């Protein structure tokens, strides 16, 4: 659960900083923004596939979405 949460939340920042350090700061910023967008799309897809329709109108944090997703798709 924490690994998936960390990947969704902190991987865009880590990769953006690393690419900005290795290549160019502007390329790092561009990758950070792109990966943040991709992370949001993945989180949204996880939310739509795991949270029941009657409870989708509530706001959920990323950790809550990860918990719902893992409980619905991995745990029995």
PDB file with one MODEL, atoms N, CA, C and O in Angstrom:
MODEL        1
ATOM      1  N   UNK A   1       0.830  -1.174   0.000  1.00  0.00           N
ATOM      2  CA  UNK A   1       0.000   0.000   0.000  1.00  0.00           C
ATOM      3  C   UNK A   1       0.884   1.252   0.000  1.00  0.00           C
ATOM      4  O   UNK A   1       0.656   2.181  -0.775  1.00  0.00           O
ATOM      5  N   UNK A   2       1.894   1.267   0.875  1.00  0.00           N
ATOM      6  CA  UNK A   2       2.759   2.440   0.943  1.00  0.00           C
ATOM      7  C   UNK A   2       3.651   2.576  -0.291  1.00  0.00           C
ATOM      8  O   UNK A   2       4.004   3.685  -0.691  1.00  0.00           O
ATOM      9  N   UNK A   3       4.010   1.446  -0.889  1.00  0.00           N
ATOM     10  CA  UNK A   3       4.826   1.483  -2.096  1.00  0.00           C
ATOM     11  C   UNK A   3       4.051   2.094  -3.265  1.00  0.00           C
ATOM     12  O   UNK A   3       4.586   2.924  -4.000  1.00  0.00           O
ATOM     13  N   UNK A   4       2.821   1.693  -3.431  1.00  0.00           N
ATOM     14  CA  UNK A   4       1.987   2.247  -4.499  1.00  0.00           C
ATOM     15  C   UNK A   4       1.673   3.723  -4.242  1.00  0.00           C
ATOM     16  O   UNK A   4       1.671   4.528  -5.174  1.00  0.00           O
ATOM     17  N   UNK A   5       1.412   4.077  -2.992  1.00  0.00           N
ATOM     18  CA  UNK A   5       1.168   5.476  -2.634  1.00  0.00           C
ATOM     19  C   UNK A   5       2.404   6.335  -2.913  1.00  0.00           C
ATOM     20  O   UNK A   5       2.303   7.430  -3.466  1.00  0.00           O
ATOM     21  N   UNK A   6       3.555   5.825  -2.524  1.00  0.00           N
ATOM     22  CA  UNK A   6       4.797   6.563  -2.768  1.00  0.00           C
ATOM     23  C   UNK A   6       5.088   6.723  -4.248  1.00  0.00           C
ATOM     24  O   UNK A   6       5.573   7.767  -4.684  1.00  0.00           O
ATOM     25  N   UNK A   7       4.790   5.683  -5.022  1.00  0.00           N
ATOM     26  CA  UNK A   7       5.013   5.781  -6.463  1.00  0.00           C
ATOM     27  C   UNK A   7       4.095   6.813  -7.100  1.00  0.00           C
ATOM     28  O   UNK A   7       4.523   7.569  -7.973  1.00  0.00           O
ATOM     29  N   UNK A   8       2.840   6.851  -6.674  1.00  0.00           N
ATOM     30  CA  UNK A   8       1.915   7.835  -7.236  1.00  0.00           C
ATOM     31  C   UNK A   8       2.229   9.258  -6.785  1.00  0.00           C
ATOM     32  O   UNK A   8       2.051  10.205  -7.551  1.00  0.00           O
ATOM     33  N   UNK A   9       2.690   9.412  -5.560  1.00  0.00           N
ATOM     34  CA  UNK A   9       2.869  10.748  -5.003  1.00  0.00           C
ATOM     35  C   UNK A   9       4.251  11.339  -5.241  1.00  0.00           C
ATOM     36  O   UNK A   9       4.373  12.519  -5.570  1.00  0.00           O
ATOM     37  N   UNK A  10       5.286  10.534  -5.079  1.00  0.00           N
ATOM     38  CA  UNK A  10       6.631  11.091  -5.056  1.00  0.00           C
ATOM     39  C   UNK A  10       7.484  10.748  -6.270  1.00  0.00           C
ATOM     40  O   UNK A  10       8.537  11.357  -6.461  1.00  0.00           O
ATOM     41  N   UNK A  11       7.069   9.803  -7.088  1.00  0.00           N
ATOM     42  CA  UNK A  11       7.872   9.436  -8.246  1.00  0.00           C
ATOM     43  C   UNK A  11       7.989  10.574  -9.262  1.00  0.00           C
ATOM     44  O   UNK A  11       9.072  10.749  -9.819  1.00  0.00           O
ATOM     45  N   UNK A  12       6.940  11.360  -9.539  1.00  0.00           N
ATOM     46  CA  UNK A  12       7.136  12.489 -10.468  1.00  0.00           C
ATOM     47  C   UNK A  12       8.175  13.487  -9.972  1.00  0.00           C
ATOM     48  O   UNK A  12       8.969  14.001 -10.760  1.00  0.00           O
ATOM     49  N   UNK A  13       8.175  13.760  -8.677  1.00  0.00           N
ATOM     50  CA  UNK A  13       9.152  14.693  -8.123  1.00  0.00           C
ATOM     51  C   UNK A  13      10.560  14.127  -8.190  1.00  0.00           C
ATOM     52  O   UNK A  13      11.494  14.820  -8.595  1.00  0.00           O
ATOM     53  N   UNK A  14      10.712  12.881  -7.798  1.00  0.00           N
ATOM     54  CA  UNK A  14      12.044  12.260  -7.801  1.00  0.00           C
ATOM     55  C   UNK A  14      12.615  12.176  -9.210  1.00  0.00           C
ATOM     56  O   UNK A  14      13.778  12.516  -9.429  1.00  0.00           O
ATOM     57  N   UNK A  15      11.813  11.730 -10.160  1.00  0.00           N
ATOM     58  CA  UNK A  15      12.298  11.634 -11.538  1.00  0.00           C
ATOM     59  C   UNK A  15      12.547  13.012 -12.149  1.00  0.00           C
ATOM     60  O   UNK A  15      13.498  13.190 -12.910  1.00  0.00           O
ATOM     61  N   UNK A  16      11.706  13.977 -11.821  1.00  0.00           N
ATOM     62  CA  UNK A  16      11.924  15.326 -12.335  1.00  0.00           C
ATOM     63  C   UNK A  16      13.200  15.948 -11.807  1.00  0.00           C
ATOM     64  O   UNK A  16      13.929  16.601 -12.554  1.00  0.00           O
ATOM     65  N   UNK A  17      13.480  15.752 -10.519  1.00  0.00           N
ATOM     66  CA  UNK A  17      14.720  16.276  -9.936  1.00  0.00           C
ATOM     67  C   UNK A  17      15.920  15.560 -10.531  1.00  0.00           C
ATOM     68  O   UNK A  17      16.923  16.196 -10.857  1.00  0.00           O
ATOM     69  N   UNK A  18      15.830  14.242 -10.677  1.00  0.00           N
ATOM     70  CA  UNK A  18      16.958  13.492 -11.228  1.00  0.00           C
ATOM     71  C   UNK A  18      17.237  13.892 -12.676  1.00  0.00           C
ATOM     72  O   UNK A  18      18.391  14.119 -13.041  1.00  0.00           O
ATOM     73  N   UNK A  19      16.203  13.981 -13.496  1.00  0.00           N
ATOM     74  CA  UNK A  19      16.389  14.367 -14.901  1.00  0.00           C
ATOM     75  C   UNK A  19      16.880  15.807 -14.985  1.00  0.00           C
ATOM     76  O   UNK A  19      17.713  16.129 -15.832  1.00  0.00           O
ATOM     77  N   UNK A  20      16.368  16.674 -14.113  1.00  0.00           N
ATOM     78  CA  UNK A  20      16.843  18.050 -14.093  1.00  0.00           C
ATOM     79  C   UNK A  20      18.296  18.163 -13.688  1.00  0.00           C
ATOM     80  O   UNK A  20      19.006  19.046 -14.169  1.00  0.00           O
ATOM     81  N   UNK A  21      18.748  17.290 -12.817  1.00  0.00           N
ATOM     82  CA  UNK A  21      20.146  17.312 -12.394  1.00  0.00           C
ATOM     83  C   UNK A  21      21.066  16.730 -13.461  1.00  0.00           C
ATOM     84  O   UNK A  21      22.146  17.262 -13.720  1.00  0.00           O
ATOM     85  N   UNK A  22      20.630  15.637 -14.076  1.00  0.00           N
ATOM     86  CA  UNK A  22      21.482  14.942 -15.049  1.00  0.00           C
ATOM     87  C   UNK A  22      21.509  15.676 -16.389  1.00  0.00           C
ATOM     88  O   UNK A  22      22.579  15.846 -16.973  1.00  0.00           O
ATOM     89  N   UNK A  23      20.352  16.113 -16.884  1.00  0.00           N
ATOM     90  CA  UNK A  23      20.300  16.689 -18.222  1.00  0.00           C
ATOM     91  C   UNK A  23      20.201  18.206 -18.196  1.00  0.00           C
ATOM     92  O   UNK A  23      21.176  18.911 -18.452  1.00  0.00           O
ATOM     93  N   UNK A  24      19.015  18.694 -17.884  1.00  0.00           N
ATOM     94  CA  UNK A  24      18.772  20.138 -17.949  1.00  0.00           C
ATOM     95  C   UNK A  24      17.616  20.432 -17.007  1.00  0.00           C
ATOM     96  O   UNK A  24      16.702  19.619 -16.870  1.00  0.00           O
ATOM     97  N   UNK A  25      17.652  21.578 -16.365  1.00  0.00           N
ATOM     98  CA  UNK A  25      16.607  21.922 -15.392  1.00  0.00           C
ATOM     99  C   UNK A  25      15.247  22.056 -16.067  1.00  0.00           C
ATOM    100  O   UNK A  25      14.231  21.694 -15.474  1.00  0.00           O
ATOM    101  N   UNK A  26      15.210  22.569 -17.293  1.00  0.00           N
ATOM    102  CA  UNK A  26      13.932  22.757 -17.981  1.00  0.00           C
ATOM    103  C   UNK A  26      13.335  21.434 -18.429  1.00  0.00           C
ATOM    104  O   UNK A  26      12.117  21.258 -18.416  1.00  0.00           O
ATOM    105  N   UNK A  27      14.193  20.509 -18.825  1.00  0.00           N
ATOM    106  CA  UNK A  27      13.704  19.172 -19.169  1.00  0.00           C
ATOM    107  C   UNK A  27      13.179  18.485 -17.917  1.00  0.00           C
ATOM    108  O   UNK A  27      12.175  17.775 -17.976  1.00  0.00           O
ATOM    109  N   UNK A  28      13.845  18.687 -16.788  1.00  0.00           N
ATOM    110  CA  UNK A  28      13.383  18.121 -15.519  1.00  0.00           C
ATOM    111  C   UNK A  28      12.028  18.669 -15.107  1.00  0.00           C
ATOM    112  O   UNK A  28      11.165  17.923 -14.645  1.00  0.00           O
ATOM    113  N   UNK A  29      11.840  19.968 -15.273  1.00  0.00           N
ATOM    114  CA  UNK A  29      10.546  20.575 -14.943  1.00  0.00           C
ATOM    115  C   UNK A  29       9.455  20.043 -15.871  1.00  0.00           C
ATOM    116  O   UNK A  29       8.341  19.763 -15.429  1.00  0.00           O
ATOM    117  N   UNK A  30       9.780  19.906 -17.159  1.00  0.00           N
ATOM    118  CA  UNK A  30       8.798  19.381 -18.117  1.00  0.00           C
ATOM    119  C   UNK A  30       8.422  17.937 -17.777  1.00  0.00           C
ATOM    120  O   UNK A  30       7.247  17.572 -17.834  1.00  0.00           O
ATOM    121  N   UNK A  31       9.408  17.121 -17.427  1.00  0.00           N
ATOM    122  CA  UNK A  31       9.107  15.741 -17.046  1.00  0.00           C
ATOM    123  C   UNK A  31       8.315  15.690 -15.749  1.00  0.00           C
ATOM    124  O   UNK A  31       7.418  14.859 -15.609  1.00  0.00           O
ATOM    125  N   UNK A  32       8.633  16.565 -14.797  1.00  0.00           N
ATOM    126  CA  UNK A  32       7.863  16.605 -13.554  1.00  0.00           C
ATOM    127  C   UNK A  32       6.396  16.920 -13.826  1.00  0.00           C
ATOM    128  O   UNK A  32       5.512  16.259 -13.281  1.00  0.00           O
ATOM    129  N   UNK A  33       6.129  17.916 -14.657  1.00  0.00           N
ATOM    130  CA  UNK A  33       4.747  18.273 -14.967  1.00  0.00           C
ATOM    131  C   UNK A  33       4.029  17.163 -15.727  1.00  0.00           C
ATOM    132  O   UNK A  33       2.866  16.870 -15.451  1.00  0.00           O
ATOM    133  N   UNK A  34       4.722  16.543 -16.684  1.00  0.00           N
ATOM    134  CA  UNK A  34       4.122  15.455 -17.439  1.00  0.00           C
ATOM    135  C   UNK A  34       3.841  14.257 -16.544  1.00  0.00           C
ATOM    136  O   UNK A  34       2.763  13.668 -16.628  1.00  0.00           O
ATOM    137  N   UNK A  35       4.776  13.888 -15.700  1.00  0.00           N
ATOM    138  CA  UNK A  35       4.584  12.737 -14.826  1.00  0.00           C
ATOM    139  C   UNK A  35       3.539  13.005 -13.742  1.00  0.00           C
ATOM    140  O   UNK A  35       2.873  12.076 -13.284  1.00  0.00           O
ATOM    141  N   UNK A  36       3.390  14.253 -13.331  1.00  0.00           N
ATOM    142  CA  UNK A  36       2.316  14.603 -12.402  1.00  0.00           C
ATOM    143  C   UNK A  36       0.957  14.408 -13.078  1.00  0.00           C
ATOM    144  O   UNK A  36       0.016  13.919 -12.452  1.00  0.00           O
ATOM    145  N   UNK A  37       0.855  14.785 -14.338  1.00  0.00           N
ATOM    146  CA  UNK A  37      -0.370  14.559 -15.095  1.00  0.00           C
ATOM    147  C   UNK A  37      -0.659  13.071 -15.247  1.00  0.00           C
ATOM    148  O   UNK A  37      -1.800  12.644 -15.071  1.00  0.00           O
ATOM    149  N   UNK A  38       0.349  12.284 -15.570  1.00  0.00           N
ATOM    150  CA  UNK A  38       0.184  10.835 -15.716  1.00  0.00           C
ATOM    151  C   UNK A  38      -0.219  10.216 -14.379  1.00  0.00           C
ATOM    152  O   UNK A  38      -1.076   9.334 -14.342  1.00  0.00           O
ATOM    153  N   UNK A  39       0.380  10.662 -13.302  1.00  0.00           N
ATOM    154  CA  UNK A  39       0.032  10.159 -11.975  1.00  0.00           C
ATOM    155  C   UNK A  39      -1.423  10.475 -11.636  1.00  0.00           C
ATOM    156  O   UNK A  39      -2.106   9.644 -11.037  1.00  0.00           O
ATOM    157  N   UNK A  40      -1.901  11.642 -12.002  1.00  0.00           N
ATOM    158  CA  UNK A  40      -3.298  11.995 -11.775  1.00  0.00           C
ATOM    159  C   UNK A  40      -4.257  11.141 -12.592  1.00  0.00           C
ATOM    160  O   UNK A  40      -5.322  10.760 -12.106  1.00  0.00           O
ATOM    161  N   UNK A  41      -3.884  10.844 -13.822  1.00  0.00           N
ATOM    162  CA  UNK A  41      -4.728  10.002 -14.667  1.00  0.00           C
ATOM    163  C   UNK A  41      -4.783   8.582 -14.109  1.00  0.00           C
ATOM    164  O   UNK A  41      -5.853   7.975 -14.067  1.00  0.00           O
ATOM    165  N   UNK A  42      -3.642   8.049 -13.681  1.00  0.00           N
ATOM    166  CA  UNK A  42      -3.609   6.699 -13.107  1.00  0.00           C
ATOM    167  C   UNK A  42      -4.426   6.653 -11.824  1.00  0.00           C
ATOM    168  O   UNK A  42      -5.167   5.698 -11.593  1.00  0.00           O
ATOM    169  N   UNK A  43      -4.296   7.677 -10.989  1.00  0.00           N
ATOM    170  CA  UNK A  43      -5.072   7.735  -9.746  1.00  0.00           C
ATOM    171  C   UNK A  43      -6.570   7.808 -10.039  1.00  0.00           C
ATOM    172  O   UNK A  43      -7.372   7.184  -9.343  1.00  0.00           O
ATOM    173  N   UNK A  44      -6.944   8.561 -11.058  1.00  0.00           N
ATOM    174  CA  UNK A  44      -8.351   8.661 -11.432  1.00  0.00           C
ATOM    175  C   UNK A  44      -8.884   7.330 -11.944  1.00  0.00           C
ATOM    176  O   UNK A  44     -10.000   6.936 -11.607  1.00  0.00           O
ATOM    177  N   UNK A  45      -8.096   6.641 -12.751  1.00  0.00           N
ATOM    178  CA  UNK A  45      -8.514   5.326 -13.253  1.00  0.00           C
ATOM    179  C   UNK A  45      -8.654   4.326 -12.114  1.00  0.00           C
ATOM    180  O   UNK A  45      -9.579   3.513 -12.111  1.00  0.00           O
ATOM    181  N   UNK A  46      -7.737   4.381 -11.142  1.00  0.00           N
ATOM    182  CA  UNK A  46      -7.836   3.508  -9.978  1.00  0.00           C
ATOM    183  C   UNK A  46      -9.092   3.824  -9.176  1.00  0.00           C
ATOM    184  O   UNK A  46      -9.756   2.920  -8.668  1.00  0.00           O
ATOM    185  N   UNK A  47      -9.415   5.105  -9.063  1.00  0.00           N
ATOM    186  CA  UNK A  47     -10.606   5.518  -8.313  1.00  0.00           C
ATOM    187  C   UNK A  47     -11.877   5.029  -8.995  1.00  0.00           C
ATOM    188  O   UNK A  47     -12.785   4.531  -8.330  1.00  0.00           O
ATOM    189  N   UNK A  48     -11.948   5.166 -10.304  1.00  0.00           N
ATOM    190  CA  UNK A  48     -13.145   4.754 -11.029  1.00  0.00           C
ATOM    191  C   UNK A  48     -13.335   3.241 -11.044  1.00  0.00           C
ATOM    192  O   UNK A  48     -14.466   2.755 -11.076  1.00  0.00           O
ATOM    193  N   UNK A  49     -12.239   2.502 -11.021  1.00  0.00           N
ATOM    194  CA  UNK A  49     -12.370   1.054 -11.099  1.00  0.00           C
ATOM    195  C   UNK A  49     -12.593   0.391  -9.748  1.00  0.00           C
ATOM    196  O   UNK A  49     -12.995  -0.771  -9.702  1.00  0.00           O
ATOM    197  N   UNK A  50     -12.345   1.098  -8.643  1.00  0.00           N
ATOM    198  CA  UNK A  50     -12.425   0.423  -7.352  1.00  0.00           C
ATOM    199  C   UNK A  50     -13.491   0.968  -6.403  1.00  0.00           C
ATOM    200  O   UNK A  50     -14.024   0.210  -5.592  1.00  0.00           O
ATOM    201  N   UNK A  51     -13.812   2.239  -6.479  1.00  0.00           N
ATOM    202  CA  UNK A  51     -14.777   2.820  -5.550  1.00  0.00           C
ATOM    203  C   UNK A  51     -16.180   2.618  -6.106  1.00  0.00           C
ATOM    204  O   UNK A  51     -16.421   2.905  -7.278  1.00  0.00           O
ATOM    205  N   UNK A  52     -17.112   2.130  -5.287  1.00  0.00           N
ATOM    206  CA  UNK A  52     -18.484   1.911  -5.765  1.00  0.00           C
ATOM    207  C   UNK A  52     -19.142   3.211  -6.226  1.00  0.00           C
ATOM    208  O   UNK A  52     -18.790   4.299  -5.772  1.00  0.00           O
ATOM    209  N   UNK A  53     -20.085   3.072  -7.120  1.00  0.00           N
ATOM    210  CA  UNK A  53     -20.736   4.230  -7.737  1.00  0.00           C
ATOM    211  C   UNK A  53     -21.429   5.118  -6.708  1.00  0.00           C
ATOM    212  O   UNK A  53     -21.431   6.340  -6.856  1.00  0.00           O
ATOM    213  N   UNK A  54     -22.009   4.535  -5.684  1.00  0.00           N
ATOM    214  CA  UNK A  54     -22.726   5.328  -4.687  1.00  0.00           C
ATOM    215  C   UNK A  54     -21.800   6.172  -3.823  1.00  0.00           C
ATOM    216  O   UNK A  54     -22.254   7.131  -3.200  1.00  0.00           O
ATOM    217  N   UNK A  55     -20.528   5.845  -3.770  1.00  0.00           N
ATOM    218  CA  UNK A  55     -19.585   6.581  -2.919  1.00  0.00           C
ATOM    219  C   UNK A  55     -18.592   7.419  -3.703  1.00  0.00           C
ATOM    220  O   UNK A  55     -17.645   7.943  -3.116  1.00  0.00           O
ATOM    221  N   UNK A  56     -18.770   7.561  -4.980  1.00  0.00           N
ATOM    222  CA  UNK A  56     -17.813   8.309  -5.799  1.00  0.00           C
ATOM    223  C   UNK A  56     -17.929   9.817  -5.650  1.00  0.00           C
ATOM    224  O   UNK A  56     -16.994  10.540  -5.993  1.00  0.00           O
ATOM    225  N   UNK A  57     -19.058  10.309  -5.144  1.00  0.00           N
ATOM    226  CA  UNK A  57     -19.196  11.768  -5.046  1.00  0.00           C
ATOM    227  C   UNK A  57     -18.378  12.351  -3.902  1.00  0.00           C
ATOM    228  O   UNK A  57     -18.193  13.567  -3.837  1.00  0.00           O
ATOM    229  N   UNK A  58     -17.888  11.515  -3.006  1.00  0.00           N
ATOM    230  CA  UNK A  58     -17.049  11.992  -1.904  1.00  0.00           C
ATOM    231  C   UNK A  58     -15.625  12.229  -2.403  1.00  0.00           C
ATOM    232  O   UNK A  58     -15.179  11.591  -3.356  1.00  0.00           O
ATOM    233  N   UNK A  59     -14.921  13.148  -1.754  1.00  0.00           N
ATOM    234  CA  UNK A  59     -13.514  13.383  -2.077  1.00  0.00           C
ATOM    235  C   UNK A  59     -12.655  12.389  -1.314  1.00  0.00           C
ATOM    236  O   UNK A  59     -12.855  12.166  -0.120  1.00  0.00           O
ATOM    237  N   UNK A  60     -11.703  11.797  -2.011  1.00  0.00           N
ATOM    238  CA  UNK A  60     -10.800  10.829  -1.405  1.00  0.00           C
ATOM    239  C   UNK A  60      -9.363  11.282  -1.622  1.00  0.00           C
ATOM    240  O   UNK A  60      -9.030  11.845  -2.665  1.00  0.00           O
ATOM    241  N   UNK A  61      -8.521  11.033  -0.634  1.00  0.00           N
ATOM    242  CA  UNK A  61      -7.097  11.316  -0.778  1.00  0.00           C
ATOM    243  C   UNK A  61      -6.456  10.211  -1.608  1.00  0.00           C
ATOM    244  O   UNK A  61      -7.089   9.199  -1.909  1.00  0.00           O
ATOM    245  N   UNK A  62      -5.218  10.413  -1.965  1.00  0.00           N
ATOM    246  CA  UNK A  62      -4.509   9.403  -2.746  1.00  0.00           C
ATOM    247  C   UNK A  62      -4.346   8.120  -1.948  1.00  0.00           C
ATOM    248  O   UNK A  62      -4.456   7.028  -2.503  1.00  0.00           O
ATOM    249  N   UNK A  63      -4.086   8.238  -0.663  1.00  0.00           N
ATOM    250  CA  UNK A  63      -3.944   7.050   0.175  1.00  0.00           C
ATOM    251  C   UNK A  63      -5.263   6.276   0.262  1.00  0.00           C
ATOM    252  O   UNK A  63      -5.260   5.045   0.250  1.00  0.00           O
ATOM    253  N   UNK A  64      -6.375   6.981   0.350  1.00  0.00           N
ATOM    254  CA  UNK A  64      -7.676   6.311   0.403  1.00  0.00           C
ATOM    255  C   UNK A  64      -7.988   5.611  -0.925  1.00  0.00           C
ATOM    256  O   UNK A  64      -8.555   4.519  -0.936  1.00  0.00           O
ATOM    257  N   UNK A  65      -7.619   6.236  -2.030  1.00  0.00           N
ATOM    258  CA  UNK A  65      -7.833   5.610  -3.339  1.00  0.00           C
ATOM    259  C   UNK A  65      -6.986   4.353  -3.460  1.00  0.00           C
ATOM    260  O   UNK A  65      -7.453   3.336  -3.974  1.00  0.00           O
ATOM    261  N   UNK A  66      -5.750   4.413  -2.993  1.00  0.00           N
ATOM    262  CA  UNK A  66      -4.878   3.235  -3.034  1.00  0.00           C
ATOM    263  C   UNK A  66      -5.445   2.127  -2.151  1.00  0.00           C
ATOM    264  O   UNK A  66      -5.420   0.959  -2.539  1.00  0.00           O
ATOM    265  N   UNK A  67      -5.953   2.473  -0.978  1.00  0.00           N
ATOM    266  CA  UNK A  67      -6.549   1.460  -0.096  1.00  0.00           C
ATOM    267  C   UNK A  67      -7.762   0.807  -0.751  1.00  0.00           C
ATOM    268  O   UNK A  67      -7.892  -0.417  -0.721  1.00  0.00           O
ATOM    269  N   UNK A  68      -8.648   1.603  -1.340  1.00  0.00           N
ATOM    270  CA  UNK A  68      -9.804   1.051  -2.041  1.00  0.00           C
ATOM    271  C   UNK A  68      -9.354   0.140  -3.174  1.00  0.00           C
ATOM    272  O   UNK A  68      -9.872  -0.966  -3.327  1.00  0.00           O
ATOM    273  N   UNK A  69      -8.399   0.597  -3.963  1.00  0.00           N
ATOM    274  CA  UNK A  69      -7.960  -0.161  -5.127  1.00  0.00           C
ATOM    275  C   UNK A  69      -7.356  -1.503  -4.704  1.00  0.00           C
ATOM    276  O   UNK A  69      -7.692  -2.541  -5.275  1.00  0.00           O
ATOM    277  N   UNK A  70      -6.481  -1.488  -3.725  1.00  0.00           N
ATOM    278  CA  UNK A  70      -5.857  -2.737  -3.288  1.00  0.00           C
ATOM    279  C   UNK A  70      -6.846  -3.676  -2.623  1.00  0.00           C
ATOM    280  O   UNK A  70      -6.754  -4.894  -2.778  1.00  0.00           O
ATOM    281  N   UNK A  71      -7.793  -3.112  -1.881  1.00  0.00           N
ATOM    282  CA  UNK A  71      -8.771  -3.995  -1.230  1.00  0.00           C
ATOM    283  C   UNK A  71      -9.734  -4.613  -2.243  1.00  0.00           C
ATOM    284  O   UNK A  71     -10.209  -5.730  -2.040  1.00  0.00           O
ATOM    285  N   UNK A  72     -10.021  -3.910  -3.314  1.00  0.00           N
ATOM    286  CA  UNK A  72     -10.950  -4.442  -4.314  1.00  0.00           C
ATOM    287  C   UNK A  72     -10.283  -5.350  -5.344  1.00  0.00           C
ATOM    288  O   UNK A  72     -10.907  -6.293  -5.830  1.00  0.00           O
ATOM    289  N   UNK A  73      -9.017  -5.075  -5.682  1.00  0.00           N
ATOM    290  CA  UNK A  73      -8.398  -5.833  -6.769  1.00  0.00           C
ATOM    291  C   UNK A  73      -7.399  -6.878  -6.309  1.00  0.00           C
ATOM    292  O   UNK A  73      -7.194  -7.871  -7.008  1.00  0.00           O
ATOM    293  N   UNK A  74      -6.767  -6.686  -5.150  1.00  0.00           N
ATOM    294  CA  UNK A  74      -5.735  -7.626  -4.711  1.00  0.00           C
ATOM    295  C   UNK A  74      -6.255  -8.537  -3.619  1.00  0.00           C
ATOM    296  O   UNK A  74      -6.089  -9.755  -3.691  1.00  0.00           O
ATOM    297  N   UNK A  75      -6.888  -7.952  -2.600  1.00  0.00           N
ATOM    298  CA  UNK A  75      -7.393  -8.759  -1.476  1.00  0.00           C
ATOM    299  C   UNK A  75      -8.717  -9.415  -1.860  1.00  0.00           C
ATOM    300  O   UNK A  75      -9.456  -8.905  -2.703  1.00  0.00           O
ATOM    301  N   UNK A  76      -9.001 -10.536  -1.239  1.00  0.00           N
ATOM    302  CA  UNK A  76     -10.245 -11.232  -1.531  1.00  0.00           C
ATOM    303  C   UNK A  76     -11.240 -10.889  -0.526  1.00  0.00           C
ATOM    304  O   UNK A  76     -12.371 -11.372  -0.585  1.00  0.00           O
TER     305      UNK A  76
ENDMDL
END
